[in-house]
Amino acid sequence: MIPSDLERRIVEAKQKGFVPFLVSATAGTTVYGAFDPLIAIADICKKYKIWMHVDGAWGGGLLMSRKHKWKLNGVERANSVTWNPHKMMGVPL
């Protein structure tokens, strides 16, 4: 997610009379393992009073890593988080 584009779209939606209420950021996409810039997204959500959710189903396990946990900086500012530890362990649900 590109924070400047997110903010632009929020402003556009509000100008049209819509009420944005949720931003769902990703921490570790299934295919590429990409991480959204959580700190910047949290700043925008706070500014516009929008619920921030982080989908960390795949990447949430990096919180257990001394080397890679920085990729989740800002997750503590989310209103809700999804994390599926079984994916980190490579076991079925």
PyMOL CGO cylinders between C-alpha atoms (Angstrom):
from pymol import cmd
from pymol.cgo import CYLINDER

trace = [
    CYLINDER, 0.00, 0.00, 0.00, 1.27, 3.45, -0.87, 0.3, 1, 1, 1, 1, 1, 1,
    CYLINDER, 1.27, 3.45, -0.87, 0.44, 5.81, 2.03, 0.3, 1, 1, 1, 1, 1, 1,
    CYLINDER, 0.44, 5.81, 2.03, 0.10, 8.95, -0.11, 0.3, 1, 1, 1, 1, 1, 1,
    CYLINDER, 0.10, 8.95, -0.11, -2.38, 7.13, -2.37, 0.3, 1, 1, 1, 1, 1, 1,
    CYLINDER, -2.38, 7.13, -2.37, -4.29, 5.84, 0.65, 0.3, 1, 1, 1, 1, 1, 1,
    CYLINDER, -4.29, 5.84, 0.65, -4.67, 9.34, 2.03, 0.3, 1, 1, 1, 1, 1, 1,
    CYLINDER, -4.67, 9.34, 2.03, -5.69, 10.73, -1.36, 0.3, 1, 1, 1, 1, 1, 1,
    CYLINDER, -5.69, 10.73, -1.36, -8.39, 8.09, -1.69, 0.3, 1, 1, 1, 1, 1, 1,
    CYLINDER, -8.39, 8.09, -1.69, -9.68, 8.72, 1.83, 0.3, 1, 1, 1, 1, 1, 1,
    CYLINDER, -9.68, 8.72, 1.83, -10.00, 12.44, 1.09, 0.3, 1, 1, 1, 1, 1, 1,
    CYLINDER, -10.00, 12.44, 1.09, -11.74, 11.72, -2.23, 0.3, 1, 1, 1, 1, 1, 1,
    CYLINDER, -11.74, 11.72, -2.23, -14.19, 9.35, -0.58, 0.3, 1, 1, 1, 1, 1, 1,
    CYLINDER, -14.19, 9.35, -0.58, -15.04, 11.87, 2.14, 0.3, 1, 1, 1, 1, 1, 1,
    CYLINDER, -15.04, 11.87, 2.14, -15.56, 14.60, -0.47, 0.3, 1, 1, 1, 1, 1, 1,
    CYLINDER, -15.56, 14.60, -0.47, -18.10, 12.33, -2.17, 0.3, 1, 1, 1, 1, 1, 1,
    CYLINDER, -18.10, 12.33, -2.17, -19.96, 11.90, 1.12, 0.3, 1, 1, 1, 1, 1, 1,
    CYLINDER, -19.96, 11.90, 1.12, -18.69, 8.42, 1.95, 0.3, 1, 1, 1, 1, 1, 1,
    CYLINDER, -18.69, 8.42, 1.95, -17.44, 7.48, 5.43, 0.3, 1, 1, 1, 1, 1, 1,
    CYLINDER, -17.44, 7.48, 5.43, -14.23, 5.44, 5.26, 0.3, 1, 1, 1, 1, 1, 1,
    CYLINDER, -14.23, 5.44, 5.26, -14.10, 3.29, 8.39, 0.3, 1, 1, 1, 1, 1, 1,
    CYLINDER, -14.10, 3.29, 8.39, -11.44, 0.59, 7.85, 0.3, 1, 1, 1, 1, 1, 1,
    CYLINDER, -11.44, 0.59, 7.85, -7.99, 0.20, 6.38, 0.3, 1, 1, 1, 1, 1, 1,
    CYLINDER, -7.99, 0.20, 6.38, -6.66, -3.35, 6.14, 0.3, 1, 1, 1, 1, 1, 1,
    CYLINDER, -6.66, -3.35, 6.14, -2.87, -3.41, 5.93, 0.3, 1, 1, 1, 1, 1, 1,
    CYLINDER, -2.87, -3.41, 5.93, -0.87, -6.53, 5.13, 0.3, 1, 1, 1, 1, 1, 1,
    CYLINDER, -0.87, -6.53, 5.13, 2.10, -7.97, 6.98, 0.3, 1, 1, 1, 1, 1, 1,
    CYLINDER, 2.10, -7.97, 6.98, 3.47, -10.67, 4.74, 0.3, 1, 1, 1, 1, 1, 1,
    CYLINDER, 3.47, -10.67, 4.74, 1.45, -11.36, 1.60, 0.3, 1, 1, 1, 1, 1, 1,
    CYLINDER, 1.45, -11.36, 1.60, 0.93, -14.97, 0.58, 0.3, 1, 1, 1, 1, 1, 1,
    CYLINDER, 0.93, -14.97, 0.58, 2.72, -14.81, -2.77, 0.3, 1, 1, 1, 1, 1, 1,
    CYLINDER, 2.72, -14.81, -2.77, 5.50, -12.22, -2.35, 0.3, 1, 1, 1, 1, 1, 1,
    CYLINDER, 5.50, -12.22, -2.35, 5.80, -11.86, 1.42, 0.3, 1, 1, 1, 1, 1, 1,
    CYLINDER, 5.80, -11.86, 1.42, 5.35, -8.09, 1.07, 0.3, 1, 1, 1, 1, 1, 1,
    CYLINDER, 5.35, -8.09, 1.07, 4.82, -5.85, 4.08, 0.3, 1, 1, 1, 1, 1, 1,
    CYLINDER, 4.82, -5.85, 4.08, 2.87, -2.60, 4.05, 0.3, 1, 1, 1, 1, 1, 1,
    CYLINDER, 2.87, -2.60, 4.05, 4.43, 0.47, 5.75, 0.3, 1, 1, 1, 1, 1, 1,
    CYLINDER, 4.43, 0.47, 5.75, 2.50, 0.09, 8.99, 0.3, 1, 1, 1, 1, 1, 1,
    CYLINDER, 2.50, 0.09, 8.99, 3.75, 3.22, 10.75, 0.3, 1, 1, 1, 1, 1, 1,
    CYLINDER, 3.75, 3.22, 10.75, 2.73, 5.53, 7.89, 0.3, 1, 1, 1, 1, 1, 1,
    CYLINDER, 2.73, 5.53, 7.89, -0.63, 3.79, 7.56, 0.3, 1, 1, 1, 1, 1, 1,
    CYLINDER, -0.63, 3.79, 7.56, -1.23, 4.08, 11.31, 0.3, 1, 1, 1, 1, 1, 1,
    CYLINDER, -1.23, 4.08, 11.31, -0.52, 7.82, 11.12, 0.3, 1, 1, 1, 1, 1, 1,
    CYLINDER, -0.52, 7.82, 11.12, -3.14, 8.23, 8.38, 0.3, 1, 1, 1, 1, 1, 1,
    CYLINDER, -3.14, 8.23, 8.38, -5.70, 6.10, 10.21, 0.3, 1, 1, 1, 1, 1, 1,
    CYLINDER, -5.70, 6.10, 10.21, -5.21, 8.14, 13.37, 0.3, 1, 1, 1, 1, 1, 1,
    CYLINDER, -5.21, 8.14, 13.37, -5.52, 11.42, 11.43, 0.3, 1, 1, 1, 1, 1, 1,
    CYLINDER, -5.52, 11.42, 11.43, -8.86, 10.40, 9.89, 0.3, 1, 1, 1, 1, 1, 1,
    CYLINDER, -8.86, 10.40, 9.89, -10.12, 8.29, 12.84, 0.3, 1, 1, 1, 1, 1, 1,
    CYLINDER, -10.12, 8.29, 12.84, -10.24, 5.09, 10.78, 0.3, 1, 1, 1, 1, 1, 1,
    CYLINDER, -10.24, 5.09, 10.78, -9.96, 1.56, 12.18, 0.3, 1, 1, 1, 1, 1, 1,
    CYLINDER, -9.96, 1.56, 12.18, -6.64, -0.04, 11.24, 0.3, 1, 1, 1, 1, 1, 1,
    CYLINDER, -6.64, -0.04, 11.24, -6.49, -3.79, 10.81, 0.3, 1, 1, 1, 1, 1, 1,
    CYLINDER, -6.49, -3.79, 10.81, -3.27, -5.68, 10.08, 0.3, 1, 1, 1, 1, 1, 1,
    CYLINDER, -3.27, -5.68, 10.08, -3.46, -9.02, 8.32, 0.3, 1, 1, 1, 1, 1, 1,
    CYLINDER, -3.46, -9.02, 8.32, -0.39, -10.77, 9.70, 0.3, 1, 1, 1, 1, 1, 1,
    CYLINDER, -0.39, -10.77, 9.70, -1.62, -14.28, 8.97, 0.3, 1, 1, 1, 1, 1, 1,
    CYLINDER, -1.62, -14.28, 8.97, 1.66, -15.08, 7.21, 0.3, 1, 1, 1, 1, 1, 1,
    CYLINDER, 1.66, -15.08, 7.21, 4.08, -12.44, 8.45, 0.3, 1, 1, 1, 1, 1, 1,
    CYLINDER, 4.08, -12.44, 8.45, 2.99, -12.20, 12.07, 0.3, 1, 1, 1, 1, 1, 1,
    CYLINDER, 2.99, -12.20, 12.07, 5.43, -14.94, 12.99, 0.3, 1, 1, 1, 1, 1, 1,
    CYLINDER, 5.43, -14.94, 12.99, 8.31, -12.56, 12.36, 0.3, 1, 1, 1, 1, 1, 1,
    CYLINDER, 8.31, -12.56, 12.36, 7.55, -11.02, 15.75, 0.3, 1, 1, 1, 1, 1, 1,
    CYLINDER, 7.55, -11.02, 15.75, 9.41, -14.08, 17.08, 0.3, 1, 1, 1, 1, 1, 1,
    CYLINDER, 9.41, -14.08, 17.08, 12.52, -13.24, 15.03, 0.3, 1, 1, 1, 1, 1, 1,
    CYLINDER, 12.52, -13.24, 15.03, 15.24, -10.98, 16.41, 0.3, 1, 1, 1, 1, 1, 1,
    CYLINDER, 15.24, -10.98, 16.41, 16.47, -10.36, 12.87, 0.3, 1, 1, 1, 1, 1, 1,
    CYLINDER, 16.47, -10.36, 12.87, 13.20, -9.67, 11.02, 0.3, 1, 1, 1, 1, 1, 1,
    CYLINDER, 13.20, -9.67, 11.02, 10.68, -8.38, 13.58, 0.3, 1, 1, 1, 1, 1, 1,
    CYLINDER, 10.68, -8.38, 13.58, 11.37, -4.80, 12.45, 0.3, 1, 1, 1, 1, 1, 1,
    CYLINDER, 11.37, -4.80, 12.45, 9.18, -5.53, 9.44, 0.3, 1, 1, 1, 1, 1, 1,
    CYLINDER, 9.18, -5.53, 9.44, 6.20, -5.35, 11.80, 0.3, 1, 1, 1, 1, 1, 1,
    CYLINDER, 6.20, -5.35, 11.80, 7.10, -1.97, 13.30, 0.3, 1, 1, 1, 1, 1, 1,
    CYLINDER, 7.10, -1.97, 13.30, 3.83, -0.14, 13.85, 0.3, 1, 1, 1, 1, 1, 1,
    CYLINDER, 3.83, -0.14, 13.85, 1.67, -3.25, 14.30, 0.3, 1, 1, 1, 1, 1, 1,
    CYLINDER, 1.67, -3.25, 14.30, 1.21, -2.26, 17.94, 0.3, 1, 1, 1, 1, 1, 1,
    CYLINDER, 1.21, -2.26, 17.94, -0.78, 0.76, 16.72, 0.3, 1, 1, 1, 1, 1, 1,
    CYLINDER, -0.78, 0.76, 16.72, -3.36, -1.39, 14.93, 0.3, 1, 1, 1, 1, 1, 1,
    CYLINDER, -3.36, -1.39, 14.93, -6.88, -1.73, 16.31, 0.3, 1, 1, 1, 1, 1, 1,
    CYLINDER, -6.88, -1.73, 16.31, -6.95, -5.39, 15.33, 0.3, 1, 1, 1, 1, 1, 1,
    CYLINDER, -6.95, -5.39, 15.33, -4.48, -7.98, 14.05, 0.3, 1, 1, 1, 1, 1, 1,
    CYLINDER, -4.48, -7.98, 14.05, -4.79, -11.40, 12.45, 0.3, 1, 1, 1, 1, 1, 1,
    CYLINDER, -4.79, -11.40, 12.45, -2.00, -13.88, 13.13, 0.3, 1, 1, 1, 1, 1, 1,
    CYLINDER, -2.00, -13.88, 13.13, -2.00, -17.57, 12.25, 0.3, 1, 1, 1, 1, 1, 1,
    CYLINDER, -2.00, -17.57, 12.25, 0.89, -19.21, 14.13, 0.3, 1, 1, 1, 1, 1, 1,
    CYLINDER, 0.89, -19.21, 14.13, 0.17, -22.55, 12.47, 0.3, 1, 1, 1, 1, 1, 1,
    CYLINDER, 0.17, -22.55, 12.47, 1.36, -21.08, 9.16, 0.3, 1, 1, 1, 1, 1, 1,
    CYLINDER, 1.36, -21.08, 9.16, 4.73, -20.22, 10.70, 0.3, 1, 1, 1, 1, 1, 1,
    CYLINDER, 4.73, -20.22, 10.70, 5.07, -23.79, 11.93, 0.3, 1, 1, 1, 1, 1, 1,
    CYLINDER, 5.07, -23.79, 11.93, 4.07, -25.27, 8.56, 0.3, 1, 1, 1, 1, 1, 1,
    CYLINDER, 4.07, -25.27, 8.56, 1.23, -27.33, 10.02, 0.3, 1, 1, 1, 1, 1, 1,
    CYLINDER, 1.23, -27.33, 10.02, -2.40, -27.54, 8.93, 0.3, 1, 1, 1, 1, 1, 1,
    CYLINDER, -2.40, -27.54, 8.93, -5.06, -25.66, 10.89, 0.3, 1, 1, 1, 1, 1, 1,
]
cmd.load_cgo(trace, "trace")
